Amino acid sequence: MSVQRASLSPPSVEVIPLNLEHDGQPQFEPSFFEPYRGFLPEPDAEETYPPFTGVEGPFCKPLDWAQDINDYFQTYLATVQQETKLPIRLYQPGRFGHNLWERSPNSNWHISAFDYITDEPRFKCMMLNDVIGCDTVTREELLCICRIMVKVLRYYKNHLVAPVMVLSFMGPRHGRILVAHHNGDSLVIGKSELFDFQHKNIDAFKTFAQWWCSSGVGNTMAK
């Protein structure tokens, strides 16, 4: 049985709601990522989505449930790219050159794909977690965000801010959107609600696609 591990909530981390409309658009003025607002096609009707029983077993753990979401979502993004011609990229984790994973008895997570906005320190990734989703940001999510920021800011030395977006998939087939940046005093993380992917949730997949196809807004440069 999988147990939800305690999240880290140090004083230097501020978690705020990432409130979205029913169509996935933000109820606020985006600071660093502007979600795509154009047409998105329906998923391929012939693309199967694995049935969900909710019963854990040797091959049915939170990480496996996260993988189910990830696989269908990446297939859907291929459909989006084909029909909209959006420049969607899914880089393999090894290309980042940093340890965006952990595998131990107490922690098991990894990113499955990443992208970045060209010539800017804005980073997006898909993350798979071997945890049961809850309302708090997990240690694994926080560690992923911090590792990315450290690496990106080493490369973009003339920038002060390295915004990070994480599409975080976990058990029991749930996912959320995290948008993070450091404001000079605190790590600020915008956290969406948990989306239910136990069954083929087309609206949620479209919302995640809108955010994956985000463009950059806001200033990240040193002044």
BADO-561447 format. One line per field, with one value per atom (N, C-alpha, C, O): atom name; x, y, z. Coordinates in nm, 2 decimals. Each point is the difference from the previous one (the first is absolute). Example, Ala and Ser with C-alpha at 12.3 -4.5 7.8 and 13.67 -1.06 7.14 Angstrom:
! BADO-561447
vexkol	[N CA C O N CA C O]
u	[1.32 -0.09 0.09 0.10 -0.14 0.09 -0.08 0.05]
v	[-0.57 0.12 0.12 0.00 0.11 0.11 0.11 0.11]
w	[0.78 0.00 0.00 0.07 -0.14 0.00 0.08 0.01]
This chain:
! BADO-561447
vexkol	[N CA C O N CA C O N CA C O N CA C O N CA C O N CA C O N CA C O N CA C O N CA C O N CA C O N CA C O N CA C O N CA C O N CA C O N CA C O N CA C O N CA C O N CA C O N CA C O N CA C O N CA C O N CA C O N CA C O N CA C O N CA C O N CA C O N CA C O N CA C O N CA C O N CA C O N CA C O N CA C O N CA C O N CA C O N CA C O N CA C O N CA C O N CA C O N CA C O N CA C O N CA C O N CA C O N CA C O N CA C O N CA C O N CA C O N CA C O N CA C O N CA C O N CA C O N CA C O N CA C O N CA C O N CA C O N CA C O N CA C O N CA C O N CA C O N CA C O N CA C O N CA C O N CA C O N CA C O N CA C O N CA C O N CA C O N CA C O N CA C O N CA C O N CA C O N CA C O N CA C O N CA C O N CA C O N CA C O N CA C O N CA C O N CA C O N CA C O N CA C O N CA C O N CA C O N CA C O N CA C O N CA C O N CA C O N CA C O N CA C O N CA C O N CA C O N CA C O N CA C O N CA C O N CA C O N CA C O N CA C O N CA C O N CA C O N CA C O N CA C O N CA C O N CA C O N CA C O N CA C O N CA C O N CA C O N CA C O N CA C O N CA C O N CA C O N CA C O N CA C O N CA C O N CA C O N CA C O N CA C O N CA C O N CA C O N CA C O N CA C O N CA C O N CA C O N CA C O N CA C O N CA C O N CA C O N CA C O N CA C O N CA C O N CA C O N CA C O N CA C O N CA C O N CA C O N CA C O N CA C O N CA C O N CA C O N CA C O N CA C O N CA C O N CA C O N CA C O N CA C O N CA C O N CA C O N CA C O N CA C O N CA C O N CA C O N CA C O N CA C O N CA C O N CA C O N CA C O N CA C O N CA C O N CA C O N CA C O N CA C O N CA C O N CA C O N CA C O N CA C O N CA C O N CA C O N CA C O N CA C O N CA C O N CA C O N CA C O N CA C O N CA C O N CA C O N CA C O N CA C O N CA C O N CA C O N CA C O N CA C O N CA C O N CA C O N CA C O N CA C O N CA C O N CA C O N CA C O N CA C O N CA C O N CA C O N CA C O N CA C O N CA C O N CA C O N CA C O N CA C O N CA C O N CA C O N CA C O N CA C O N CA C O N CA C O N CA C O N CA C O N CA C O N CA C O N CA C O N CA C O N CA C O N CA C O N CA C O N CA C O N CA C O N CA C O N CA C O N CA C O N CA C O N CA C O N CA C O N CA C O N CA C O N CA C O N CA C O]
u	[0.08 -0.08 0.09 0.09 -0.12 0.08 -0.05 -0.12 0.21 -0.03 0.04 0.11 -0.20 0.04 0.11 -0.03 0.14 0.11 -0.03 -0.06 0.12 -0.02 0.07 0.10 -0.17 0.05 0.09 -0.01 0.09 0.08 -0.07 -0.04 0.04 -0.07 0.09 -0.05 0.17 0.08 -0.05 -0.08 0.12 -0.05 0.03 -0.07 0.17 0.04 -0.08 0.03 -0.13 -0.08 -0.15 -0.05 0.00 -0.14 -0.08 0.03 -0.13 -0.09 -0.13 -0.06 0.03 -0.12 -0.09 0.05 -0.18 -0.09 0.03 0.02 -0.02 0.00 -0.14 -0.04 -0.04 -0.15 -0.02 0.04 -0.11 -0.03 -0.15 -0.08 0.04 -0.13 -0.03 0.09 -0.22 -0.04 0.07 0.02 0.02 0.07 0.15 0.08 -0.03 0.14 0.08 0.12 -0.19 0.07 0.01 -0.09 0.19 0.02 -0.10 -0.04 0.01 -0.08 0.08 -0.04 0.16 0.10 0.08 0.00 0.08 0.09 0.13 0.07 -0.04 0.12 0.13 0.02 0.07 0.13 0.11 0.08 -0.08 0.12 -0.04 0.07 -0.19 -0.04 -0.14 -0.09 0.07 -0.13 -0.06 0.06 -0.16 -0.05 -0.06 -0.05 0.07 -0.05 -0.16 -0.07 0.03 -0.15 -0.07 -0.11 0.19 -0.06 -0.07 -0.03 0.00 -0.07 0.08 0.12 -0.19 0.06 -0.09 -0.12 0.17 -0.09 -0.04 0.06 -0.16 -0.03 0.10 0.06 -0.04 0.09 -0.05 -0.12 0.21 -0.04 -0.10 0.03 -0.15 -0.10 0.04 -0.05 0.14 0.05 0.11 0.04 0.02 0.10 -0.05 -0.08 0.12 -0.06 0.07 0.11 -0.19 0.04 -0.02 -0.11 0.22 -0.01 -0.11 -0.02 -0.06 -0.10 0.06 0.12 -0.19 0.05 -0.08 -0.12 0.18 -0.07 0.02 -0.08 0.19 0.02 0.06 0.02 0.02 0.05 0.15 0.05 0.03 0.15 0.05 -0.06 0.17 0.06 0.14 0.05 0.02 0.14 0.02 0.10 -0.20 0.02 -0.11 -0.04 -0.01 -0.11 0.02 -0.08 0.19 0.04 -0.02 -0.03 0.04 -0.02 0.09 -0.05 0.17 0.09 -0.05 0.01 -0.07 -0.06 -0.13 -0.02 -0.05 -0.12 0.04 -0.06 0.17 0.06 0.04 -0.01 0.07 0.05 -0.11 0.01 -0.13 -0.12 -0.04 -0.02 0.02 -0.03 0.10 -0.04 0.16 0.11 0.00 0.02 -0.04 0.00 -0.11 0.02 -0.14 -0.11 0.02 -0.03 0.08 0.02 0.10 -0.02 0.13 0.10 -0.05 0.03 -0.12 -0.06 -0.09 -0.01 -0.07 -0.09 0.08 -0.04 0.15 0.08 0.05 0.01 0.02 0.03 -0.11 0.02 -0.15 -0.11 -0.02 -0.03 0.05 0.00 0.10 -0.03 0.15 0.10 -0.03 0.02 -0.07 -0.04 -0.11 0.01 -0.11 -0.11 0.01 -0.07 0.16 0.01 0.13 0.02 0.08 0.14 0.07 0.10 -0.14 0.07 0.13 0.02 0.09 0.13 0.02 0.07 -0.14 0.00 0.13 0.03 0.04 0.13 -0.01 -0.04 0.09 0.00 0.14 0.03 0.06 0.14 0.01 -0.07 0.16 0.03 0.07 0.09 -0.11 0.06 0.15 0.06 0.00 0.15 0.06 0.12 -0.19 0.05 0.02 0.09 -0.16 0.01 0.14 0.05 0.00 0.13 0.00 0.10 -0.21 -0.01 -0.09 -0.08 0.10 -0.07 -0.14 -0.04 -0.05 -0.14 -0.08 -0.09 0.14 -0.06 0.05 0.10 -0.17 0.04 -0.06 -0.12 0.20 -0.06 0.06 0.12 -0.20 0.04 -0.12 -0.11 0.12 -0.11 -0.10 -0.12 0.18 -0.08 -0.05 -0.08 0.14 -0.04 0.03 0.10 -0.20 0.01 -0.08 -0.12 0.20 -0.06 0.10 0.11 -0.17 0.09 -0.08 -0.12 0.19 -0.07 0.01 0.09 -0.20 -0.01 0.03 0.04 -0.05 0.03 0.01 -0.05 0.12 0.01 0.01 0.02 -0.04 0.01 0.04 -0.01 0.05 0.04 -0.04 -0.01 0.00 -0.02 0.13 0.08 -0.06 0.13 0.06 -0.07 0.20 0.08 -0.06 0.03 -0.11 -0.05 0.01 0.00 0.01 0.01 -0.13 -0.02 -0.07 -0.13 -0.01 0.03 -0.06 0.01 -0.13 -0.07 0.03 -0.12 0.04 0.08 -0.15 0.03 -0.13 -0.09 0.09 -0.10 0.07 0.11 -0.18 0.06 -0.09 -0.12 0.18 -0.07 0.04 0.11 -0.21 0.02 -0.06 -0.11 0.18 -0.05 -0.07 0.04 -0.13 -0.07 -0.15 -0.04 -0.04 -0.14 -0.02 0.04 -0.11 -0.02 -0.08 -0.09 0.14 -0.07 0.01 0.05 -0.10 -0.01 0.13 0.01 0.09 0.13 0.10 0.00 0.09 0.11 0.10 0.03 0.01 0.08 0.15 0.04 0.03 0.15 0.06 0.09 -0.15 0.05 -0.02 0.09 -0.21 -0.02 0.09 0.05 -0.03 0.08 0.15 0.06 -0.02 0.14 0.02 0.10 -0.20 0.01 0.01 0.09 -0.17 0.00 0.13 0.06 -0.01 0.13 0.12 0.08 -0.08 0.11 0.00 0.11 -0.23 -0.01 0.05 0.08 -0.13 0.04 0.15 0.06 0.00 0.15 0.07 0.09 -0.13 0.07 -0.02 0.09 -0.21 -0.04 0.07 0.05 -0.05 0.07 0.15 0.06 0.00 0.14 0.03 0.11 -0.20 0.02 -0.04 0.07 -0.18 -0.05 0.05 -0.08 0.20 0.06 -0.05 0.01 -0.06 -0.05 -0.15 -0.06 0.00 -0.14 -0.01 0.09 -0.19 -0.02 -0.11 0.00 -0.08 -0.12 0.00 0.02 -0.04 -0.01 -0.14 0.00 -0.10 -0.14 0.00 0.06 -0.13 -0.01 -0.15 -0.07 0.03 -0.13 0.01 0.08 -0.15 0.00 -0.14 -0.10 0.08 -0.12 0.02 0.07 -0.13 0.04 -0.11 -0.12 0.16 -0.09 0.03 0.11 -0.22 0.02 -0.12 -0.09 0.09 -0.12 -0.11 0.03 -0.15 -0.04 -0.06 -0.12 0.22 -0.03 -0.05 -0.11 0.19 -0.03 0.11 0.11 -0.13 0.10 -0.03 -0.11 0.22 -0.02 0.11 0.10 -0.13 0.09 0.07 -0.07 0.20 0.08 0.07 0.07 -0.07 0.07 0.08 -0.06 0.20 0.08 0.10 0.05 -0.01 0.11 0.05 -0.07 0.19 0.05 0.00 0.05 -0.11 -0.02 0.11 -0.01 0.11 0.11 0.00 0.10 -0.22 -0.02 -0.05 0.04 -0.13 -0.07 -0.01 -0.01 0.00 -0.04 -0.15 -0.07 0.01 -0.14 -0.05 0.04 -0.14 -0.05 -0.15 -0.07 0.03 -0.15 -0.04 0.06 -0.16 -0.04 -0.15 -0.09 0.07 -0.14 -0.07 0.06 -0.19 -0.07 0.06 0.07 -0.11 0.04 -0.11 -0.12 0.17 -0.09 -0.02 0.10 -0.22 -0.03 0.02 -0.07 0.17 0.02 -0.03 0.05 -0.13 -0.03 -0.07 0.01 -0.09 -0.06 0.04 0.06 -0.08 0.04 -0.06 -0.11 0.18 -0.05 0.05 0.11 -0.18 0.04 0.02 0.10 -0.19 0.02 0.13 0.06 -0.03 0.12 0.13 0.09 -0.10 0.12 0.01 0.12 -0.23 0.01 0.06 0.08 -0.12 0.06 0.15 0.07 -0.03 0.15 0.07 0.11 -0.18 0.07 0.01 0.10 -0.20 0.00 0.13 0.07 -0.05 0.11 0.14 0.10 -0.10 0.12 0.04 0.12 -0.21 0.02 0.02 -0.02 0.04 0.01 0.11 0.10 -0.12 0.11 0.05 -0.06 0.17 0.06 -0.05 -0.02 -0.01 -0.03 0.08 0.05 -0.04 0.06 0.16 0.05 0.01 0.14 0.08 -0.03 0.13 0.09 0.14 0.08 -0.06 0.14 0.04 -0.08 0.21 0.06 -0.01 0.03 -0.05 -0.01 0.12 0.01]
v	[-0.12 0.12 0.12 0.01 0.09 0.12 0.10 0.02 0.05 0.10 0.14 0.01 0.09 0.13 0.06 0.00 0.03 0.05 0.15 0.07 -0.03 0.14 0.10 -0.03 0.13 0.11 0.09 0.01 0.07 0.10 0.13 0.05 0.02 0.13 0.10 0.05 -0.03 0.10 0.14 0.03 0.07 0.13 0.07 0.10 -0.15 0.07 -0.05 0.04 -0.12 -0.05 0.05 -0.02 0.08 0.05 -0.07 0.02 -0.09 -0.07 0.08 0.02 0.01 0.08 -0.07 -0.08 0.10 -0.07 0.04 0.12 -0.21 0.02 -0.02 -0.11 0.21 -0.01 0.01 0.10 -0.20 0.00 0.00 -0.05 0.10 -0.01 -0.14 -0.08 0.06 -0.14 -0.04 -0.11 0.22 -0.03 -0.01 0.00 0.01 -0.01 0.13 0.00 0.11 0.13 0.05 -0.03 0.11 0.05 0.11 0.08 -0.08 0.10 0.12 0.08 -0.07 0.10 0.04 -0.06 0.17 0.04 -0.08 0.01 -0.09 -0.09 0.09 0.10 -0.15 0.07 -0.04 0.08 -0.22 -0.05 -0.09 -0.02 -0.05 -0.09 0.03 0.01 0.02 0.03 -0.12 -0.04 -0.03 -0.12 0.03 0.11 -0.21 0.01 0.02 -0.07 0.16 0.04 -0.04 0.03 -0.09 -0.04 -0.13 -0.06 0.01 -0.12 -0.12 -0.01 -0.08 -0.13 -0.11 0.00 -0.10 -0.11 -0.10 0.00 -0.08 -0.10 -0.12 -0.01 -0.06 -0.12 -0.10 0.00 -0.08 -0.10 -0.10 -0.06 0.05 -0.09 -0.14 -0.08 0.04 -0.14 -0.03 -0.11 0.22 -0.02 -0.05 0.07 -0.19 -0.06 0.06 0.05 -0.05 0.05 -0.12 -0.05 0.01 -0.12 0.01 0.10 -0.21 0.00 0.02 -0.05 0.11 0.02 -0.07 0.01 -0.10 -0.07 0.05 -0.02 0.10 0.06 -0.10 0.03 -0.15 -0.10 -0.01 -0.03 0.05 0.00 -0.14 -0.10 0.08 -0.13 0.01 0.11 -0.22 0.01 0.09 0.06 -0.06 0.08 0.11 0.05 -0.02 0.10 0.09 -0.01 0.09 0.09 0.15 0.02 0.07 0.14 0.04 0.08 -0.13 0.04 -0.06 0.07 -0.19 -0.05 0.08 0.02 0.02 0.09 0.13 0.05 0.00 0.13 -0.02 0.08 -0.20 -0.03 -0.01 0.04 -0.09 -0.01 0.14 0.02 0.07 0.14 0.06 0.05 -0.07 0.05 -0.05 0.08 -0.21 -0.06 0.05 0.04 -0.03 0.05 0.15 0.04 0.03 0.15 0.02 0.09 -0.16 0.02 -0.04 0.06 -0.16 -0.04 0.11 0.03 0.03 0.11 0.12 0.06 -0.03 0.11 -0.02 0.10 -0.22 -0.03 0.03 0.06 -0.08 0.03 0.15 0.06 0.01 0.15 0.06 0.09 -0.14 0.05 -0.02 0.08 -0.20 -0.03 0.09 0.04 -0.01 0.08 0.15 0.07 -0.03 0.15 0.05 0.12 -0.21 0.04 0.08 0.07 -0.08 0.06 -0.07 -0.12 0.20 -0.06 -0.07 0.04 -0.15 -0.08 -0.09 -0.07 0.08 -0.08 -0.08 0.05 -0.17 -0.09 -0.05 -0.11 0.18 -0.04 -0.11 0.00 -0.09 -0.11 0.05 0.09 -0.14 0.05 0.00 0.10 -0.19 -0.01 0.12 0.03 0.04 0.11 0.12 0.09 -0.09 0.11 -0.01 0.11 -0.23 -0.01 0.02 0.04 -0.07 0.02 -0.11 -0.05 0.02 -0.11 0.04 0.03 -0.03 0.03 -0.13 -0.04 -0.04 -0.12 -0.05 0.05 -0.14 -0.06 -0.14 -0.02 -0.08 -0.13 -0.07 -0.04 0.04 -0.06 -0.05 0.02 -0.10 -0.05 0.11 -0.02 0.14 0.11 0.11 0.08 -0.09 0.10 -0.06 -0.05 0.06 -0.05 0.10 0.00 0.07 0.10 0.02 -0.02 0.07 0.04 0.09 0.00 0.08 0.07 -0.09 -0.07 0.08 -0.08 0.08 -0.06 0.19 0.09 0.14 0.04 0.04 0.14 0.09 -0.05 0.18 0.10 0.13 0.01 0.08 0.13 0.10 -0.03 0.16 0.11 0.05 0.04 -0.05 0.03 0.13 0.11 -0.11 0.11 0.07 0.12 -0.19 0.05 -0.11 -0.12 0.16 -0.10 -0.05 -0.02 -0.01 -0.05 -0.15 -0.04 -0.04 -0.15 -0.07 0.04 -0.14 -0.07 -0.15 -0.05 -0.03 -0.14 -0.08 0.06 -0.18 -0.10 -0.09 -0.05 0.04 -0.07 -0.12 0.02 -0.13 -0.12 -0.03 -0.01 0.00 -0.02 -0.13 -0.03 -0.04 -0.12 0.03 -0.06 0.15 0.05 0.01 0.01 -0.02 0.03 0.15 0.06 0.00 0.14 0.05 -0.06 0.18 0.06 0.15 0.05 0.03 0.15 0.07 0.12 -0.18 0.07 -0.03 -0.11 0.21 -0.03 -0.10 0.02 -0.12 -0.10 0.03 0.09 -0.16 0.02 -0.03 0.08 -0.18 -0.03 0.11 0.04 0.02 0.12 0.12 0.06 -0.04 0.11 -0.02 0.09 -0.21 -0.04 0.02 0.05 -0.10 0.01 0.15 0.04 0.04 0.15 0.06 0.07 -0.10 0.07 -0.05 0.08 -0.21 -0.04 0.06 0.04 -0.02 0.07 0.14 0.04 0.03 0.14 0.02 0.09 -0.17 0.01 -0.02 0.08 -0.18 -0.03 0.11 0.05 0.00 0.10 0.13 0.06 -0.02 0.13 0.00 0.10 -0.22 -0.01 0.03 0.05 -0.09 0.02 0.14 0.06 -0.01 0.14 0.10 0.04 -0.01 0.08 0.14 0.07 -0.01 0.13 0.01 0.11 -0.22 0.00 -0.02 -0.07 0.13 -0.02 -0.10 -0.06 0.03 -0.09 -0.11 0.03 -0.15 -0.12 -0.06 -0.10 0.14 -0.05 -0.15 -0.04 -0.04 -0.14 -0.05 0.04 -0.11 -0.06 -0.15 -0.06 0.00 -0.15 -0.05 0.04 -0.13 -0.08 -0.13 -0.08 0.07 -0.10 -0.11 0.03 -0.15 -0.11 -0.10 -0.02 -0.03 -0.09 -0.09 0.00 -0.08 -0.08 0.07 0.11 -0.16 -0.11 0.05 0.03 -0.01 0.07 0.14 0.03 0.05 0.14 0.09 -0.05 0.17 0.09 0.14 0.04 0.05 0.14 0.08 -0.06 0.19 0.09 0.08 0.06 -0.05 0.08 0.11 -0.04 0.16 0.11 0.07 0.06 -0.06 0.05 0.10 0.00 0.09 0.09 0.05 -0.02 0.07 0.06 0.15 0.06 0.01 0.14 0.08 0.12 -0.19 0.07 -0.03 0.01 -0.04 -0.03 -0.14 -0.07 0.03 -0.13 -0.07 0.06 -0.20 -0.08 0.00 -0.05 0.11 0.01 -0.10 -0.01 -0.08 -0.11 0.02 -0.01 0.03 0.00 -0.14 -0.07 0.02 -0.14 -0.01 0.06 -0.13 -0.02 -0.11 -0.06 0.05 -0.12 -0.13 0.00 -0.11 -0.13 -0.04 0.01 -0.04 -0.04 -0.16 -0.07 0.03 -0.15 -0.06 0.04 -0.13 -0.06 -0.15 -0.08 0.04 -0.15 -0.05 -0.12 0.21 -0.04 0.11 0.10 -0.12 0.09 0.14 0.02 0.07 0.13 0.10 0.06 -0.05 0.07 0.15 0.06 0.00 0.14 0.02 0.10 -0.19 0.02 -0.02 0.08 -0.17 -0.02 0.13 0.04 0.02 0.12 0.12 0.08 -0.08 0.11 -0.02 0.10 -0.22 -0.03 0.03 0.05 -0.07 0.03 0.15 0.05 0.03 0.14 0.06 0.09 -0.15 0.05 -0.05 0.07 -0.19 -0.05 0.09 0.01 0.04 0.08 0.15 0.08 -0.05 0.14 0.07 -0.05 0.18 0.10 0.07 0.00 0.07 0.07 0.14 0.07 -0.02 0.14 0.04 -0.09 0.22 0.05 0.01 -0.06 0.13 0.03 -0.09 -0.01 -0.06 -0.09 0.06 -0.06 0.17 0.05 0.08 0.06 -0.07 0.09 0.14 0.03 0.06 0.14 0.08 0.12]
w	[0.00 0.00 0.00 0.08 -0.16 -0.01 0.10 0.03 0.04 0.10 -0.05 -0.05 0.06 -0.04 0.10 0.12 -0.17 0.08 0.03 -0.07 0.18 0.05 -0.10 -0.05 0.03 -0.09 0.08 0.13 -0.20 0.07 -0.01 -0.10 0.22 0.00 0.08 0.10 -0.14 0.07 -0.02 -0.09 0.18 -0.01 -0.13 -0.04 -0.04 -0.12 -0.12 -0.11 0.13 -0.11 0.02 0.11 -0.21 0.01 -0.11 -0.12 0.16 -0.10 -0.01 0.10 -0.22 -0.03 -0.10 -0.07 0.07 -0.09 -0.14 -0.03 -0.06 -0.15 -0.05 -0.04 0.06 -0.03 -0.15 -0.07 0.01 -0.14 -0.03 0.08 -0.19 -0.05 -0.05 0.00 -0.03 -0.05 -0.13 -0.03 -0.05 -0.12 0.01 -0.10 0.23 0.02 0.00 0.04 -0.07 0.00 0.14 0.08 -0.05 0.13 0.04 -0.08 0.21 0.06 0.05 0.08 -0.13 0.04 -0.11 -0.11 0.12 -0.10 0.01 0.10 -0.20 0.01 0.02 -0.07 0.15 0.03 -0.10 -0.04 0.01 -0.07 -0.11 -0.10 0.11 -0.11 -0.04 0.08 -0.21 -0.05 -0.08 -0.10 0.16 -0.07 -0.14 -0.03 -0.05 -0.14 0.00 0.08 -0.16 0.00 -0.13 -0.02 -0.07 -0.13 -0.01 0.11 -0.23 -0.02 0.05 -0.03 0.09 0.04 -0.05 0.02 -0.10 -0.05 0.11 0.11 -0.14 0.09 -0.01 -0.11 0.21 0.00 -0.11 -0.03 -0.02 -0.09 0.06 0.11 -0.16 0.06 0.00 0.09 -0.17 0.00 0.09 0.02 0.04 0.10 0.13 0.07 -0.03 0.12 0.13 0.00 0.11 0.13 0.09 0.02 0.05 0.09 0.10 0.06 -0.04 0.11 0.13 0.03 0.06 0.14 0.10 0.01 0.07 0.10 0.14 0.09 -0.07 0.14 0.09 0.12 -0.16 0.08 -0.02 -0.11 0.22 -0.02 -0.01 0.06 -0.13 -0.01 -0.05 -0.01 -0.02 -0.05 -0.12 -0.01 -0.08 -0.12 -0.01 -0.10 0.22 0.00 0.13 0.09 -0.10 0.11 -0.04 -0.12 0.21 -0.04 -0.12 -0.08 0.07 -0.11 -0.13 -0.10 0.11 -0.12 -0.05 -0.12 0.22 -0.03 -0.06 -0.10 0.15 -0.06 -0.14 -0.09 0.07 -0.14 -0.10 -0.11 0.16 -0.09 -0.05 -0.12 0.21 -0.04 -0.09 -0.11 0.14 -0.08 -0.14 -0.10 0.08 -0.13 -0.09 -0.11 0.17 -0.08 -0.03 -0.11 0.20 -0.02 -0.11 -0.08 0.08 -0.10 -0.14 -0.10 0.10 -0.13 -0.05 -0.11 0.21 -0.04 -0.05 -0.09 0.15 -0.04 -0.15 -0.07 0.03 -0.14 -0.09 -0.11 0.15 -0.07 -0.01 -0.11 0.22 0.00 -0.09 -0.08 0.08 -0.09 -0.15 -0.08 0.05 -0.14 -0.05 -0.12 0.20 -0.04 0.01 -0.07 0.16 0.02 -0.05 -0.02 0.00 -0.04 0.10 -0.03 0.16 0.11 0.02 -0.02 0.05 0.02 0.13 0.09 -0.08 0.13 0.00 -0.09 0.20 0.01 0.13 0.11 -0.11 0.11 0.01 -0.05 0.12 0.01 0.11 0.10 -0.13 0.09 0.13 -0.02 0.14 0.12 0.00 0.05 -0.12 0.00 -0.06 0.03 -0.12 -0.07 0.10 -0.03 0.13 0.10 0.08 0.04 -0.03 0.06 0.15 0.06 0.01 0.14 0.06 -0.07 0.20 0.06 0.03 0.12 -0.22 0.03 0.02 -0.07 0.17 0.04 0.14 0.04 0.02 0.12 0.00 -0.04 0.09 0.01 0.13 0.00 0.10 0.13 0.07 -0.05 0.16 0.07 0.05 0.02 -0.01 0.06 -0.11 0.03 -0.15 -0.10 -0.14 -0.03 -0.05 -0.14 -0.09 0.00 -0.08 -0.09 -0.12 0.02 -0.13 -0.11 -0.09 0.00 -0.08 -0.11 -0.12 -0.03 -0.05 -0.13 -0.12 -0.10 0.11 -0.12 0.05 0.11 -0.19 0.04 -0.13 -0.11 0.13 -0.11 0.07 0.12 -0.20 0.05 -0.11 -0.12 0.16 -0.09 -0.05 0.08 -0.21 -0.06 0.04 0.00 0.04 0.05 0.12 0.03 0.05 0.12 0.11 -0.03 0.16 0.11 0.05 0.12 -0.21 0.03 -0.04 -0.11 0.21 -0.01 0.03 0.09 -0.17 0.02 0.00 -0.07 0.16 0.00 0.05 0.06 -0.10 0.05 0.10 -0.02 0.14 0.11 0.04 0.02 0.01 0.04 0.15 0.03 0.05 0.15 0.05 -0.04 0.12 0.06 0.14 0.10 -0.11 0.12 -0.03 -0.11 0.22 -0.02 0.02 0.09 -0.19 0.00 0.12 0.05 0.00 0.11 -0.03 -0.10 0.19 -0.02 0.02 -0.04 0.10 0.02 -0.11 -0.06 0.04 -0.09 0.07 0.12 -0.19 0.06 -0.01 -0.07 0.15 0.00 -0.13 -0.05 -0.02 -0.14 -0.10 -0.08 0.09 -0.09 0.03 -0.09 0.22 0.04 -0.04 -0.05 0.06 -0.03 -0.15 -0.05 -0.03 -0.15 -0.04 -0.08 0.14 -0.04 0.04 -0.09 0.21 0.04 -0.08 -0.04 0.00 -0.08 -0.14 -0.05 0.00 -0.13 0.01 -0.09 0.18 0.02 0.01 -0.06 0.14 0.03 -0.13 -0.04 -0.04 -0.13 -0.10 -0.06 0.05 -0.10 0.03 -0.09 0.21 0.04 -0.02 -0.01 0.02 -0.02 -0.15 -0.03 -0.06 -0.14 -0.04 -0.08 0.13 -0.04 0.11 0.09 -0.09 0.11 0.01 0.10 -0.21 0.00 0.03 -0.01 0.06 0.04 0.16 0.05 0.01 0.14 0.03 0.11 -0.21 0.03 -0.11 -0.11 0.16 -0.09 0.03 0.08 -0.15 0.03 -0.05 -0.10 0.18 -0.03 0.01 0.09 -0.19 -0.01 0.01 -0.07 0.16 0.01 -0.01 0.06 -0.16 -0.01 0.08 -0.04 0.16 0.09 0.00 0.04 -0.07 -0.01 0.12 0.03 0.03 0.12 0.01 -0.08 0.19 0.03 0.07 0.06 -0.05 -0.09 -0.13 -0.02 -0.07 -0.13 0.02 -0.05 0.11 0.02 -0.05 -0.02 -0.01 -0.05 0.04 0.02 -0.02 0.03 -0.08 -0.04 0.04 -0.07 0.11 0.08 -0.08 0.09 -0.08 -0.10 0.14 -0.07 0.11 0.10 -0.11 0.11 -0.05 -0.11 0.20 -0.02 0.14 0.10 -0.10 0.13 -0.01 -0.10 0.19 0.00 0.07 0.02 0.01 0.08 0.15 0.06 -0.01 0.14 0.02 0.09 -0.18 0.02 -0.13 -0.11 0.12 -0.12 0.00 0.09 -0.20 -0.01 -0.10 -0.11 0.16 -0.08 -0.02 0.10 -0.22 -0.03 -0.02 -0.09 0.16 0.00 -0.05 0.07 -0.17 -0.05 0.09 0.09 -0.11 0.06 -0.05 -0.10 0.17 -0.06 -0.10 0.03 -0.15 -0.11 0.01 0.02 -0.04 0.00 -0.14 -0.09 0.08 -0.13 0.01 -0.08 0.17 0.02 -0.12 -0.04 -0.03 -0.12 -0.10 0.03 -0.16 -0.10 0.01 -0.04 0.11 0.03 -0.11 0.01 -0.12 -0.12 0.04 -0.05 0.12 0.04 0.08 -0.03 0.12 0.07 -0.09 0.02 -0.11 -0.09 -0.09 -0.03 -0.01 -0.07 0.08 -0.05 0.18 0.09 0.01 -0.01 0.03 0.01 -0.13 0.01 -0.12 -0.13 -0.01 -0.06 0.10 -0.01 0.08 -0.05 0.16 0.09 -0.06 0.01 -0.06 -0.06 -0.12 -0.03 -0.04 -0.12 0.04 -0.09 0.21 0.04 -0.07 -0.05 0.05 -0.05 0.12 0.11 -0.12 0.11 0.01 -0.10 0.22 0.03 0.13 0.07 -0.05 0.12 -0.02 -0.09 0.18 -0.01 0.10 0.11 -0.17 0.08 0.01 0.07 -0.13 -0.01 0.13 0.07 -0.05 0.11 -0.05 -0.11 0.21 -0.03 0.05 -0.02]
